[in-house]
């Protein structure tokens, strides 16, 4: 049940930002 909380839309947005920053490095 704790894993579902980590997959929230907010967490996903942060992950995408991290990937985007690495891709645009």
Secondary structure, DSSP 8 states (H G I E B T S, - for coil): -HHHHHT-HHHHHHHHHHHHHHHT-
